[in-house]
Amino acid sequence: MSEQHEVVAVRRNSEGSIVEFKLSSGQVVDYMQAQEMVSNDEIKNLQLFKGRDHEQHIRSRPDDTVANNLDQLPTF
């Protein structure tokens, strides 16, 4: 299994949608790269889910704290 990263910050577009993720390694990945990495279990604090639009989306893994939710992470 490859190294597991953690998302530490997000970048949003002008509509407020997340378009990039900054990982604990300092690497910046776009949304599609992050989806692939989550699929390969390379990002430990995210998971994929199928939205109402039947597309795969990314969300933070549920836990007992809101501090690591994507909406709470710093932007870069």
PDB file of N, H, CA, C and O in Angstrom:
ATOM      1  N   MET A   1       0.850  -1.179   0.000  1.00  0.00           N
ATOM      2  CA  MET A   1       0.000   0.000   0.000  1.00  0.00           C
ATOM      3  C   MET A   1       0.894   1.240   0.000  1.00  0.00           C
ATOM      4  O   MET A   1       1.915   1.285   0.687  1.00  0.00           O
ATOM      5  N   SER A   2       0.506   2.215  -0.758  1.00  0.00           N
ATOM      6  H   SER A   2      -0.324   2.179  -1.316  1.00  0.00           H
ATOM      7  CA  SER A   2       1.294   3.441  -0.835  1.00  0.00           C
ATOM      8  C   SER A   2       1.004   4.333   0.376  1.00  0.00           C
ATOM      9  O   SER A   2       0.075   4.094   1.148  1.00  0.00           O
ATOM     10  N   GLU A   3       1.827   5.360   0.508  1.00  0.00           N
ATOM     11  H   GLU A   3       2.582   5.555  -0.119  1.00  0.00           H
ATOM     12  CA  GLU A   3       1.706   6.295   1.627  1.00  0.00           C
ATOM     13  C   GLU A   3       0.337   6.975   1.620  1.00  0.00           C
ATOM     14  O   GLU A   3      -0.162   7.367   0.565  1.00  0.00           O
ATOM     15  N   GLN A   4      -0.263   7.113   2.797  1.00  0.00           N
ATOM     16  H   GLN A   4       0.143   6.795   3.654  1.00  0.00           H
ATOM     17  CA  GLN A   4      -1.531   7.826   2.903  1.00  0.00           C
ATOM     18  C   GLN A   4      -1.272   9.278   3.257  1.00  0.00           C
ATOM     19  O   GLN A   4      -0.545   9.586   4.201  1.00  0.00           O
ATOM     20  N   HIS A   5      -1.877  10.154   2.489  1.00  0.00           N
ATOM     21  H   HIS A   5      -2.468   9.903   1.722  1.00  0.00           H
ATOM     22  CA  HIS A   5      -1.776  11.589   2.707  1.00  0.00           C
ATOM     23  C   HIS A   5      -3.024  12.064   3.439  1.00  0.00           C
ATOM     24  O   HIS A   5      -3.995  11.325   3.598  1.00  0.00           O
ATOM     25  N   GLU A   6      -2.970  13.298   3.872  1.00  0.00           N
ATOM     26  H   GLU A   6      -2.180  13.898   3.743  1.00  0.00           H
ATOM     27  CA  GLU A   6      -4.123  13.933   4.498  1.00  0.00           C
ATOM     28  C   GLU A   6      -4.308  15.302   3.851  1.00  0.00           C
ATOM     29  O   GLU A   6      -3.329  15.988   3.557  1.00  0.00           O
ATOM     30  N   VAL A   7      -5.550  15.699   3.631  1.00  0.00           N
ATOM     31  H   VAL A   7      -6.346  15.142   3.870  1.00  0.00           H
ATOM     32  CA  VAL A   7      -5.828  17.025   3.082  1.00  0.00           C
ATOM     33  C   VAL A   7      -5.705  18.039   4.212  1.00  0.00           C
ATOM     34  O   VAL A   7      -6.291  17.871   5.281  1.00  0.00           O
ATOM     35  N   VAL A   8      -4.926  19.104   3.954  1.00  0.00           N
ATOM     36  H   VAL A   8      -4.450  19.240   3.086  1.00  0.00           H
ATOM     37  CA  VAL A   8      -4.708  20.126   4.984  1.00  0.00           C
ATOM     38  C   VAL A   8      -5.283  21.486   4.596  1.00  0.00           C
ATOM     39  O   VAL A   8      -5.425  22.364   5.447  1.00  0.00           O
ATOM     40  N   ALA A   9      -5.620  21.667   3.296  1.00  0.00           N
ATOM     41  H   ALA A   9      -5.504  20.953   2.605  1.00  0.00           H
ATOM     42  CA  ALA A   9      -6.186  22.939   2.828  1.00  0.00           C
ATOM     43  C   ALA A   9      -6.883  22.696   1.495  1.00  0.00           C
ATOM     44  O   ALA A   9      -6.630  21.698   0.821  1.00  0.00           O
ATOM     45  N   VAL A  10      -7.761  23.618   1.127  1.00  0.00           N
ATOM     46  H   VAL A  10      -7.967  24.429   1.675  1.00  0.00           H
ATOM     47  CA  VAL A  10      -8.502  23.504  -0.132  1.00  0.00           C
ATOM     48  C   VAL A  10      -8.445  24.822  -0.900  1.00  0.00           C
ATOM     49  O   VAL A  10      -8.248  25.888  -0.318  1.00  0.00           O
ATOM     50  N   ARG A  11      -8.619  24.727  -2.206  1.00  0.00           N
ATOM     51  H   ARG A  11      -8.779  23.861  -2.679  1.00  0.00           H
ATOM     52  CA  ARG A  11      -8.745  25.920  -3.054  1.00  0.00           C
ATOM     53  C   ARG A  11     -10.118  25.851  -3.710  1.00  0.00           C
ATOM     54  O   ARG A  11     -10.536  24.808  -4.213  1.00  0.00           O
ATOM     55  N   ARG A  12     -10.808  26.986  -3.691  1.00  0.00           N
ATOM     56  H   ARG A  12     -10.469  27.834  -3.282  1.00  0.00           H
ATOM     57  CA  ARG A  12     -12.163  27.061  -4.264  1.00  0.00           C
ATOM     58  C   ARG A  12     -12.175  27.954  -5.491  1.00  0.00           C
ATOM     59  O   ARG A  12     -11.348  28.855  -5.631  1.00  0.00           O
ATOM     60  N   ASN A  13     -13.129  27.689  -6.380  1.00  0.00           N
ATOM     61  H   ASN A  13     -13.801  26.958  -6.266  1.00  0.00           H
ATOM     62  CA  ASN A  13     -13.316  28.567  -7.541  1.00  0.00           C
ATOM     63  C   ASN A  13     -14.249  29.713  -7.153  1.00  0.00           C
ATOM     64  O   ASN A  13     -14.659  29.820  -5.997  1.00  0.00           O
ATOM     65  N   SER A  14     -14.579  30.559  -8.109  1.00  0.00           N
ATOM     66  H   SER A  14     -14.245  30.472  -9.048  1.00  0.00           H
ATOM     67  CA  SER A  14     -15.401  31.742  -7.820  1.00  0.00           C
ATOM     68  C   SER A  14     -16.821  31.385  -7.372  1.00  0.00           C
ATOM     69  O   SER A  14     -17.500  32.211  -6.762  1.00  0.00           O
ATOM     70  N   GLU A  15     -17.276  30.154  -7.670  1.00  0.00           N
ATOM     71  H   GLU A  15     -16.724  29.483  -8.166  1.00  0.00           H
ATOM     72  CA  GLU A  15     -18.606  29.710  -7.218  1.00  0.00           C
ATOM     73  C   GLU A  15     -18.560  29.056  -5.843  1.00  0.00           C
ATOM     74  O   GLU A  15     -19.600  28.698  -5.289  1.00  0.00           O
ATOM     75  N   GLY A  16     -17.355  28.899  -5.290  1.00  0.00           N
ATOM     76  H   GLY A  16     -16.511  29.190  -5.740  1.00  0.00           H
ATOM     77  CA  GLY A  16     -17.228  28.284  -3.974  1.00  0.00           C
ATOM     78  C   GLY A  16     -16.998  26.788  -3.989  1.00  0.00           C
ATOM     79  O   GLY A  16     -16.893  26.170  -2.931  1.00  0.00           O
ATOM     80  N   SER A  17     -16.917  26.191  -5.178  1.00  0.00           N
ATOM     81  H   SER A  17     -17.002  26.693  -6.038  1.00  0.00           H
ATOM     82  CA  SER A  17     -16.665  24.753  -5.274  1.00  0.00           C
ATOM     83  C   SER A  17     -15.182  24.464  -5.092  1.00  0.00           C
ATOM     84  O   SER A  17     -14.331  25.221  -5.558  1.00  0.00           O
ATOM     85  N   ILE A  18     -14.881  23.373  -4.418  1.00  0.00           N
ATOM     86  H   ILE A  18     -15.572  22.758  -4.039  1.00  0.00           H
ATOM     87  CA  ILE A  18     -13.485  22.972  -4.231  1.00  0.00           C
ATOM     88  C   ILE A  18     -12.932  22.474  -5.560  1.00  0.00           C
ATOM     89  O   ILE A  18     -13.535  21.623  -6.214  1.00  0.00           O
ATOM     90  N   VAL A  19     -11.780  23.010  -5.952  1.00  0.00           N
ATOM     91  H   VAL A  19     -11.290  23.701  -5.420  1.00  0.00           H
ATOM     92  CA  VAL A  19     -11.157  22.613  -7.218  1.00  0.00           C
ATOM     93  C   VAL A  19      -9.781  21.987  -7.015  1.00  0.00           C
ATOM     94  O   VAL A  19      -9.297  21.268  -7.889  1.00  0.00           O
ATOM     95  N   GLU A  20      -9.142  22.251  -5.870  1.00  0.00           N
ATOM     96  H   GLU A  20      -9.536  22.835  -5.159  1.00  0.00           H
ATOM     97  CA  GLU A  20      -7.836  21.663  -5.585  1.00  0.00           C
ATOM     98  C   GLU A  20      -7.709  21.371  -4.095  1.00  0.00           C
ATOM     99  O   GLU A  20      -8.361  21.991  -3.254  1.00  0.00           O
ATOM    100  N   PHE A  21      -6.852  20.412  -3.804  1.00  0.00           N
ATOM    101  H   PHE A  21      -6.322  19.908  -4.487  1.00  0.00           H
ATOM    102  CA  PHE A  21      -6.581  20.012  -2.429  1.00  0.00           C
ATOM    103  C   PHE A  21      -5.083  20.096  -2.181  1.00  0.00           C
ATOM    104  O   PHE A  21      -4.285  19.699  -3.030  1.00  0.00           O
ATOM    105  N   LYS A  22      -4.704  20.609  -1.024  1.00  0.00           N
ATOM    106  H   LYS A  22      -5.353  20.931  -0.334  1.00  0.00           H
ATOM    107  CA  LYS A  22      -3.295  20.603  -0.619  1.00  0.00           C
ATOM    108  C   LYS A  22      -3.123  19.467   0.384  1.00  0.00           C
ATOM    109  O   LYS A  22      -3.849  19.384   1.375  1.00  0.00           O
ATOM    110  N   LEU A  23      -2.154  18.594   0.114  1.00  0.00           N
ATOM    111  H   LEU A  23      -1.564  18.662  -0.690  1.00  0.00           H
ATOM    112  CA  LEU A  23      -1.932  17.423   0.944  1.00  0.00           C
ATOM    113  C   LEU A  23      -0.867  17.686   2.001  1.00  0.00           C
ATOM    114  O   LEU A  23      -0.111  18.653   1.911  1.00  0.00           O
ATOM    115  N   SER A  24      -0.819  16.825   2.990  1.00  0.00           N
ATOM    116  H   SER A  24      -1.434  16.040   3.064  1.00  0.00           H
ATOM    117  CA  SER A  24       0.153  16.957   4.076  1.00  0.00           C
ATOM    118  C   SER A  24       1.590  16.931   3.570  1.00  0.00           C
ATOM    119  O   SER A  24       2.489  17.432   4.246  1.00  0.00           O
ATOM    120  N   SER A  25       1.818  16.362   2.404  1.00  0.00           N
ATOM    121  H   SER A  25       1.088  15.955   1.855  1.00  0.00           H
ATOM    122  CA  SER A  25       3.156  16.324   1.802  1.00  0.00           C
ATOM    123  C   SER A  25       3.520  17.645   1.131  1.00  0.00           C
ATOM    124  O   SER A  25       4.668  17.851   0.739  1.00  0.00           O
ATOM    125  N   GLY A  26       2.532  18.545   1.000  1.00  0.00           N
ATOM    126  H   GLY A  26       1.600  18.378   1.319  1.00  0.00           H
ATOM    127  CA  GLY A  26       2.738  19.802   0.284  1.00  0.00           C
ATOM    128  C   GLY A  26       2.269  19.733  -1.156  1.00  0.00           C
ATOM    129  O   GLY A  26       2.145  20.761  -1.820  1.00  0.00           O
ATOM    130  N   GLN A  27       2.009  18.534  -1.640  1.00  0.00           N
ATOM    131  H   GLN A  27       2.110  17.698  -1.100  1.00  0.00           H
ATOM    132  CA  GLN A  27       1.531  18.336  -3.013  1.00  0.00           C
ATOM    133  C   GLN A  27       0.137  18.934  -3.173  1.00  0.00           C
ATOM    134  O   GLN A  27      -0.697  18.839  -2.273  1.00  0.00           O
ATOM    135  N   VAL A  28      -0.104  19.549  -4.324  1.00  0.00           N
ATOM    136  H   VAL A  28       0.573  19.626  -5.055  1.00  0.00           H
ATOM    137  CA  VAL A  28      -1.420  20.086  -4.663  1.00  0.00           C
ATOM    138  C   VAL A  28      -1.989  19.225  -5.779  1.00  0.00           C
ATOM    139  O   VAL A  28      -1.328  18.998  -6.792  1.00  0.00           O
ATOM    140  N   VAL A  29      -3.221  18.742  -5.592  1.00  0.00           N
ATOM    141  H   VAL A  29      -3.757  18.926  -4.768  1.00  0.00           H
ATOM    142  CA  VAL A  29      -3.867  17.904  -6.603  1.00  0.00           C
ATOM    143  C   VAL A  29      -5.223  18.493  -6.949  1.00  0.00           C
ATOM    144  O   VAL A  29      -5.896  19.081  -6.102  1.00  0.00           O
ATOM    145  N   ASP A  30      -5.617  18.326  -8.211  1.00  0.00           N
ATOM    146  H   ASP A  30      -5.071  17.848  -8.899  1.00  0.00           H
ATOM    147  CA  ASP A  30      -6.936  18.805  -8.609  1.00  0.00           C
ATOM    148  C   ASP A  30      -8.002  17.798  -8.171  1.00  0.00           C
ATOM    149  O   ASP A  30      -7.686  16.727  -7.652  1.00  0.00           O
ATOM    150  N   TYR A  31      -9.254  18.154  -8.385  1.00  0.00           N
ATOM    151  H   TYR A  31      -9.511  19.024  -8.807  1.00  0.00           H
ATOM    152  CA  TYR A  31     -10.375  17.351  -7.895  1.00  0.00           C
ATOM    153  C   TYR A  31     -10.338  15.933  -8.452  1.00  0.00           C
ATOM    154  O   TYR A  31     -10.537  14.968  -7.715  1.00  0.00           O
ATOM    155  N   MET A  32     -10.082  15.806  -9.759  1.00  0.00           N
ATOM    156  H   MET A  32      -9.920  16.590 -10.358  1.00  0.00           H
ATOM    157  CA  MET A  32     -10.072  14.475 -10.378  1.00  0.00           C
ATOM    158  C   MET A  32      -8.905  13.631  -9.866  1.00  0.00           C
ATOM    159  O   MET A  32      -9.060  12.430  -9.645  1.00  0.00           O
ATOM    160  N   GLN A  33      -7.744  14.249  -9.677  1.00  0.00           N
ATOM    161  H   GLN A  33      -7.618  15.225  -9.856  1.00  0.00           H
ATOM    162  CA  GLN A  33      -6.601  13.516  -9.113  1.00  0.00           C
ATOM    163  C   GLN A  33      -6.934  13.043  -7.701  1.00  0.00           C
ATOM    164  O   GLN A  33      -6.614  11.916  -7.325  1.00  0.00           O
ATOM    165  N   ALA A  34      -7.573  13.906  -6.930  1.00  0.00           N
ATOM    166  H   ALA A  34      -7.832  14.822  -7.237  1.00  0.00           H
ATOM    167  CA  ALA A  34      -7.947  13.542  -5.563  1.00  0.00           C
ATOM    168  C   ALA A  34      -8.937  12.382  -5.567  1.00  0.00           C
ATOM    169  O   ALA A  34      -8.832  11.482  -4.734  1.00  0.00           O
ATOM    170  N   GLN A  35      -9.899  12.390  -6.494  1.00  0.00           N
ATOM    171  H   GLN A  35      -9.985  13.122  -7.171  1.00  0.00           H
ATOM    172  CA  GLN A  35     -10.847  11.281  -6.588  1.00  0.00           C
ATOM    173  C   GLN A  35     -10.104   9.967  -6.825  1.00  0.00           C
ATOM    174  O   GLN A  35     -10.397   8.958  -6.182  1.00  0.00           O
ATOM    175  N   GLU A  36      -9.155   9.983  -7.737  1.00  0.00           N
ATOM    176  H   GLU A  36      -8.917  10.803  -8.259  1.00  0.00           H
ATOM    177  CA  GLU A  36      -8.383   8.777  -8.032  1.00  0.00           C
ATOM    178  C   GLU A  36      -7.569   8.341  -6.811  1.00  0.00           C
ATOM    179  O   GLU A  36      -7.496   7.153  -6.498  1.00  0.00           O
ATOM    180  N   MET A  37      -6.964   9.307  -6.132  1.00  0.00           N
ATOM    181  H   MET A  37      -7.024  10.272  -6.386  1.00  0.00           H
ATOM    182  CA  MET A  37      -6.170   8.981  -4.945  1.00  0.00           C
ATOM    183  C   MET A  37      -7.047   8.408  -3.829  1.00  0.00           C
ATOM    184  O   MET A  37      -6.631   7.479  -3.137  1.00  0.00           O
ATOM    185  N   VAL A  38      -8.245   8.948  -3.645  1.00  0.00           N
ATOM    186  H   VAL A  38      -8.583   9.703  -4.207  1.00  0.00           H
ATOM    187  CA  VAL A  38      -9.168   8.417  -2.637  1.00  0.00           C
ATOM    188  C   VAL A  38      -9.557   6.993  -3.012  1.00  0.00           C
ATOM    189  O   VAL A  38      -9.613   6.117  -2.149  1.00  0.00           O
ATOM    190  N   SER A  39      -9.827   6.758  -4.290  1.00  0.00           N
ATOM    191  H   SER A  39      -9.781   7.470  -4.991  1.00  0.00           H
ATOM    192  CA  SER A  39     -10.155   5.412  -4.785  1.00  0.00           C
ATOM    193  C   SER A  39      -9.053   4.417  -4.473  1.00  0.00           C
ATOM    194  O   SER A  39      -9.319   3.254  -4.168  1.00  0.00           O
ATOM    195  N   ASN A  40      -7.814   4.883  -4.553  1.00  0.00           N
ATOM    196  H   ASN A  40      -7.598   5.827  -4.801  1.00  0.00           H
ATOM    197  CA  ASN A  40      -6.649   4.025  -4.306  1.00  0.00           C
ATOM    198  C   ASN A  40      -6.222   4.031  -2.840  1.00  0.00           C
ATOM    199  O   ASN A  40      -5.155   3.522  -2.498  1.00  0.00           O
ATOM    200  N   ASP A  41      -7.057   4.608  -1.975  1.00  0.00           N
ATOM    201  H   ASP A  41      -7.924   5.021  -2.253  1.00  0.00           H
ATOM    202  CA  ASP A  41      -6.800   4.670  -0.534  1.00  0.00           C
ATOM    203  C   ASP A  41      -5.497   5.399  -0.212  1.00  0.00           C
ATOM    204  O   ASP A  41      -4.770   5.012   0.704  1.00  0.00           O
ATOM    205  N   GLU A  42      -5.209   6.457  -0.972  1.00  0.00           N
ATOM    206  H   GLU A  42      -5.799   6.771  -1.716  1.00  0.00           H
ATOM    207  CA  GLU A  42      -3.992   7.237  -0.772  1.00  0.00           C
ATOM    208  C   GLU A  42      -4.232   8.505   0.051  1.00  0.00           C
ATOM    209  O   GLU A  42      -3.279   9.157   0.477  1.00  0.00           O
ATOM    210  N   ILE A  43      -5.496   8.854   0.273  1.00  0.00           N
ATOM    211  H   ILE A  43      -6.271   8.325  -0.074  1.00  0.00           H
ATOM    212  CA  ILE A  43      -5.832  10.016   1.105  1.00  0.00           C
ATOM    213  C   ILE A  43      -6.717   9.498   2.230  1.00  0.00           C
ATOM    214  O   ILE A  43      -7.803   8.972   1.989  1.00  0.00           O
ATOM    215  N   LYS A  44      -6.240   9.654   3.460  1.00  0.00           N
ATOM    216  H   LYS A  44      -5.358  10.081   3.656  1.00  0.00           H
ATOM    217  CA  LYS A  44      -6.920   8.986   4.573  1.00  0.00           C
ATOM    218  C   LYS A  44      -8.121   9.726   5.141  1.00  0.00           C
ATOM    219  O   LYS A  44      -8.968   9.100   5.777  1.00  0.00           O
ATOM    220  N   ASN A  45      -8.226  11.034   4.936  1.00  0.00           N
ATOM    221  H   ASN A  45      -7.537  11.543   4.420  1.00  0.00           H
ATOM    222  CA  ASN A  45      -9.337  11.745   5.573  1.00  0.00           C
ATOM    223  C   ASN A  45     -10.462  12.110   4.607  1.00  0.00           C
ATOM    224  O   ASN A  45     -11.305  12.950   4.923  1.00  0.00           O
ATOM    225  N   LEU A  46     -10.478  11.482   3.430  1.00  0.00           N
ATOM    226  H   LEU A  46      -9.793  10.800   3.173  1.00  0.00           H
ATOM    227  CA  LEU A  46     -11.549  11.718   2.459  1.00  0.00           C
ATOM    228  C   LEU A  46     -12.197  10.409   2.047  1.00  0.00           C
ATOM    229  O   LEU A  46     -11.608   9.337   2.184  1.00  0.00           O
ATOM    230  N   GLN A  47     -13.418  10.513   1.541  1.00  0.00           N
ATOM    231  H   GLN A  47     -13.896  11.384   1.429  1.00  0.00           H
ATOM    232  CA  GLN A  47     -14.090   9.359   0.952  1.00  0.00           C
ATOM    233  C   GLN A  47     -14.914   9.821  -0.234  1.00  0.00           C
ATOM    234  O   GLN A  47     -15.225  11.004  -0.369  1.00  0.00           O
ATOM    235  N   LEU A  48     -15.263   8.871  -1.094  1.00  0.00           N
ATOM    236  H   LEU A  48     -15.010   7.910  -0.984  1.00  0.00           H
ATOM    237  CA  LEU A  48     -16.104   9.153  -2.256  1.00  0.00           C
ATOM    238  C   LEU A  48     -17.541   8.768  -1.933  1.00  0.00           C
ATOM    239  O   LEU A  48     -17.793   7.837  -1.167  1.00  0.00           O
ATOM    240  N   PHE A  49     -18.475   9.494  -2.526  1.00  0.00           N
ATOM    241  H   PHE A  49     -18.271  10.250  -3.148  1.00  0.00           H
ATOM    242  CA  PHE A  49     -19.883   9.119  -2.438  1.00  0.00           C
ATOM    243  C   PHE A  49     -20.551   9.481  -3.753  1.00  0.00           C
ATOM    244  O   PHE A  49     -20.092  10.364  -4.477  1.00  0.00           O
ATOM    245  N   LYS A  50     -21.646   8.783  -4.051  1.00  0.00           N
ATOM    246  H   LYS A  50     -22.019   8.066  -3.462  1.00  0.00           H
ATOM    247  CA  LYS A  50     -22.396   9.059  -5.272  1.00  0.00           C
ATOM    248  C   LYS A  50     -23.480  10.073  -4.948  1.00  0.00           C
ATOM    249  O   LYS A  50     -24.335   9.826  -4.097  1.00  0.00           O
ATOM    250  N   GLY A  51     -23.447  11.214  -5.626  1.00  0.00           N
ATOM    251  H   GLY A  51     -22.753  11.415  -6.318  1.00  0.00           H
ATOM    252  CA  GLY A  51     -24.413  12.273  -5.394  1.00  0.00           C
ATOM    253  C   GLY A  51     -25.734  12.022  -6.096  1.00  0.00           C
ATOM    254  O   GLY A  51     -25.896  11.038  -6.817  1.00  0.00           O
ATOM    255  N   ARG A  52     -26.661  12.914  -5.876  1.00  0.00           N
ATOM    256  H   ARG A  52     -26.530  13.714  -5.290  1.00  0.00           H
ATOM    257  CA  ARG A  52     -27.972  12.819  -6.539  1.00  0.00           C
ATOM    258  C   ARG A  52     -27.844  12.891  -8.048  1.00  0.00           C
ATOM    259  O   ARG A  52     -28.709  12.411  -8.781  1.00  0.00           O
ATOM    260  N   ASP A  53     -26.750  13.499  -8.509  1.00  0.00           N
ATOM    261  H   ASP A  53     -26.047  13.889  -7.915  1.00  0.00           H
ATOM    262  CA  ASP A  53     -26.497  13.586  -9.949  1.00  0.00           C
ATOM    263  C   ASP A  53     -25.843  12.316 -10.486  1.00  0.00           C
ATOM    264  O   ASP A  53     -25.484  12.251 -11.661  1.00  0.00           O
ATOM    265  N   HIS A  54     -25.686  11.301  -9.624  1.00  0.00           N
ATOM    266  H   HIS A  54     -25.978  11.353  -8.669  1.00  0.00           H
ATOM    267  CA  HIS A  54     -25.088  10.004  -9.959  1.00  0.00           C
ATOM    268  C   HIS A  54     -23.599  10.089 -10.266  1.00  0.00           C
ATOM    269  O   HIS A  54     -23.024   9.142 -10.804  1.00  0.00           O
ATOM    270  N   GLU A  55     -22.974  11.200  -9.934  1.00  0.00           N
ATOM    271  H   GLU A  55     -23.441  11.968  -9.497  1.00  0.00           H
ATOM    272  CA  GLU A  55     -21.529  11.374 -10.105  1.00  0.00           C
ATOM    273  C   GLU A  55     -20.829  11.110  -8.770  1.00  0.00           C
ATOM    274  O   GLU A  55     -21.434  11.223  -7.704  1.00  0.00           O
ATOM    275  N   GLN A  56     -19.545  10.757  -8.848  1.00  0.00           N
ATOM    276  H   GLN A  56     -19.053  10.665  -9.714  1.00  0.00           H
ATOM    277  CA  GLN A  56     -18.731  10.565  -7.650  1.00  0.00           C
ATOM    278  C   GLN A  56     -18.265  11.918  -7.121  1.00  0.00           C
ATOM    279  O   GLN A  56     -17.762  12.746  -7.881  1.00  0.00           O
ATOM    280  N   HIS A  57     -18.431  12.139  -5.835  1.00  0.00           N
ATOM    281  H   HIS A  57     -18.840  11.467  -5.218  1.00  0.00           H
ATOM    282  CA  HIS A  57     -18.012  13.373  -5.179  1.00  0.00           C
ATOM    283  C   HIS A  57     -17.136  13.023  -3.981  1.00  0.00           C
ATOM    284  O   HIS A  57     -17.127  11.887  -3.507  1.00  0.00           O
ATOM    285  N   ILE A  58     -16.408  14.016  -3.508  1.00  0.00           N
ATOM    286  H   ILE A  58     -16.416  14.939  -3.893  1.00  0.00           H
ATOM    287  CA  ILE A  58     -15.501  13.835  -2.379  1.00  0.00           C
ATOM    288  C   ILE A  58     -16.085  14.515  -1.145  1.00  0.00           C
ATOM    289  O   ILE A  58     -16.650  15.606  -1.225  1.00  0.00           O
ATOM    290  N   ARG A  59     -15.936  13.850  -0.007  1.00  0.00           N
ATOM    291  H   ARG A  59     -15.477  12.964   0.058  1.00  0.00           H
ATOM    292  CA  ARG A  59     -16.291  14.462   1.275  1.00  0.00           C
ATOM    293  C   ARG A  59     -15.302  13.969   2.329  1.00  0.00           C
ATOM    294  O   ARG A  59     -14.590  12.986   2.123  1.00  0.00           O
ATOM    295  N   SER A  60     -15.272  14.660   3.442  1.00  0.00           N
ATOM    296  H   SER A  60     -15.850  15.459   3.609  1.00  0.00           H
ATOM    297  CA  SER A  60     -14.399  14.224   4.533  1.00  0.00           C
ATOM    298  C   SER A  60     -15.006  12.982   5.179  1.00  0.00           C
ATOM    299  O   SER A  60     -16.222  12.792   5.176  1.00  0.00           O
ATOM    300  N   ARG A  61     -14.141  12.149   5.726  1.00  0.00           N
ATOM    301  H   ARG A  61     -13.153  12.303   5.728  1.00  0.00           H
ATOM    302  CA  ARG A  61     -14.622  10.957   6.434  1.00  0.00           C
ATOM    303  C   ARG A  61     -15.326  11.395   7.718  1.00  0.00           C
ATOM    304  O   ARG A  61     -14.823  12.253   8.442  1.00  0.00           O
ATOM    305  N   PRO A  62     -16.477  10.813   7.997  1.00  0.00           N
ATOM    306  CA  PRO A  62     -17.194  11.170   9.220  1.00  0.00           C
ATOM    307  C   PRO A  62     -16.391  10.777  10.465  1.00  0.00           C
ATOM    308  O   PRO A  62     -15.836   9.681  10.541  1.00  0.00           O
ATOM    309  N   ASP A  63     -16.344  11.675  11.419  1.00  0.00           N
ATOM    310  H   ASP A  63     -16.795  12.566  11.358  1.00  0.00           H
ATOM    311  CA  ASP A  63     -15.736  11.395  12.717  1.00  0.00           C
ATOM    312  C   ASP A  63     -16.401  12.302  13.748  1.00  0.00           C
ATOM    313  O   ASP A  63     -17.428  12.920  13.469  1.00  0.00           O
ATOM    314  N   ASP A  64     -15.828  12.378  14.908  1.00  0.00           N
ATOM    315  H   ASP A  64     -14.993  11.876  15.135  1.00  0.00           H
ATOM    316  CA  ASP A  64     -16.466  13.124  15.998  1.00  0.00           C
ATOM    317  C   ASP A  64     -16.106  14.600  16.046  1.00  0.00           C
ATOM    318  O   ASP A  64     -16.495  15.290  16.989  1.00  0.00           O
ATOM    319  N   THR A  65     -15.375  15.103  15.060  1.00  0.00           N
ATOM    320  H   THR A  65     -15.059  14.543  14.295  1.00  0.00           H
ATOM    321  CA  THR A  65     -14.979  16.511  15.073  1.00  0.00           C
ATOM    322  C   THR A  65     -15.331  17.182  13.751  1.00  0.00           C
ATOM    323  O   THR A  65     -15.250  16.560  12.692  1.00  0.00           O
ATOM    324  N   VAL A  66     -15.718  18.442  13.814  1.00  0.00           N
ATOM    325  H   VAL A  66     -15.783  18.948  14.674  1.00  0.00           H
ATOM    326  CA  VAL A  66     -16.000  19.192  12.591  1.00  0.00           C
ATOM    327  C   VAL A  66     -14.773  19.961  12.115  1.00  0.00           C
ATOM    328  O   VAL A  66     -14.776  20.511  11.014  1.00  0.00           O
ATOM    329  N   ALA A  67     -13.727  20.006  12.936  1.00  0.00           N
ATOM    330  H   ALA A  67     -13.725  19.560  13.831  1.00  0.00           H
ATOM    331  CA  ALA A  67     -12.538  20.801  12.609  1.00  0.00           C
ATOM    332  C   ALA A  67     -11.852  20.348  11.327  1.00  0.00           C
ATOM    333  O   ALA A  67     -11.188  21.147  10.666  1.00  0.00           O
ATOM    334  N   ASN A  68     -12.006  19.069  10.966  1.00  0.00           N
ATOM    335  H   ASN A  68     -12.545  18.420  11.503  1.00  0.00           H
ATOM    336  CA  ASN A  68     -11.354  18.573   9.766  1.00  0.00           C
ATOM    337  C   ASN A  68     -12.320  18.413   8.587  1.00  0.00           C
ATOM    338  O   ASN A  68     -11.960  17.825   7.567  1.00  0.00           O
ATOM    339  N   ASN A  69     -13.534  18.929   8.723  1.00  0.00           N
ATOM    340  H   ASN A  69     -13.826  19.407   9.551  1.00  0.00           H
ATOM    341  CA  ASN A  69     -14.461  18.911   7.590  1.00  0.00           C
ATOM    342  C   ASN A  69     -13.929  19.826   6.495  1.00  0.00           C
ATOM    343  O   ASN A  69     -13.264  20.820   6.787  1.00  0.00           O
ATOM    344  N   LEU A  70     -14.210  19.507   5.257  1.00  0.00           N
ATOM    345  H   LEU A  70     -14.751  18.700   5.019  1.00  0.00           H
ATOM    346  CA  LEU A  70     -13.678  20.289   4.139  1.00  0.00           C
ATOM    347  C   LEU A  70     -14.059  21.759   4.243  1.00  0.00           C
ATOM    348  O   LEU A  70     -13.264  22.629   3.889  1.00  0.00           O
ATOM    349  N   ASP A  71     -15.262  22.047   4.724  1.00  0.00           N
ATOM    350  H   ASP A  71     -15.908  21.340   5.012  1.00  0.00           H
ATOM    351  CA  ASP A  71     -15.690  23.444   4.859  1.00  0.00           C
ATOM    352  C   ASP A  71     -14.913  24.197   5.936  1.00  0.00           C
ATOM    353  O   ASP A  71     -14.890  25.428   5.931  1.00  0.00           O
ATOM    354  N   GLN A  72     -14.285  23.486   6.844  1.00  0.00           N
ATOM    355  H   GLN A  72     -14.304  22.486   6.848  1.00  0.00           H
ATOM    356  CA  GLN A  72     -13.546  24.109   7.941  1.00  0.00           C
ATOM    357  C   GLN A  72     -12.052  24.257   7.657  1.00  0.00           C
ATOM    358  O   GLN A  72     -11.352  24.970   8.377  1.00  0.00           O
ATOM    359  N   LEU A  73     -11.561  23.591   6.615  1.00  0.00           N
ATOM    360  H   LEU A  73     -12.129  23.012   6.030  1.00  0.00           H
ATOM    361  CA  LEU A  73     -10.126  23.635   6.323  1.00  0.00           C
ATOM    362  C   LEU A  73      -9.724  24.997   5.771  1.00  0.00           C
ATOM    363  O   LEU A  73     -10.533  25.670   5.133  1.00  0.00           O
ATOM    364  N   PRO A  74      -8.488  25.406   6.011  1.00  0.00           N
ATOM    365  CA  PRO A  74      -8.017  26.681   5.444  1.00  0.00           C
ATOM    366  C   PRO A  74      -7.950  26.616   3.928  1.00  0.00           C
ATOM    367  O   PRO A  74      -7.886  25.537   3.338  1.00  0.00           O
ATOM    368  N   THR A  75      -7.966  27.781   3.311  1.00  0.00           N
ATOM    369  H   THR A  75      -8.018  28.657   3.790  1.00  0.00           H
ATOM    370  CA  THR A  75      -7.804  27.855   1.858  1.00  0.00           C
ATOM    371  C   THR A  75      -6.363  28.237   1.550  1.00  0.00           C
ATOM    372  O   THR A  75      -5.637  28.736   2.410  1.00  0.00           O
ATOM    373  N   PHE A  76      -5.967  27.993   0.315  1.00  0.00           N
ATOM    374  H   PHE A  76      -6.556  27.588  -0.384  1.00  0.00           H
ATOM    375  CA  PHE A  76      -4.619  28.368  -0.116  1.00  0.00           C
ATOM    376  C   PHE A  76      -4.686  28.970  -1.495  1.00  0.00           C
ATOM    377  O   PHE A  76      -3.658  29.356  -2.051  1.00  0.00           O
TER     378      PHE A  76
END
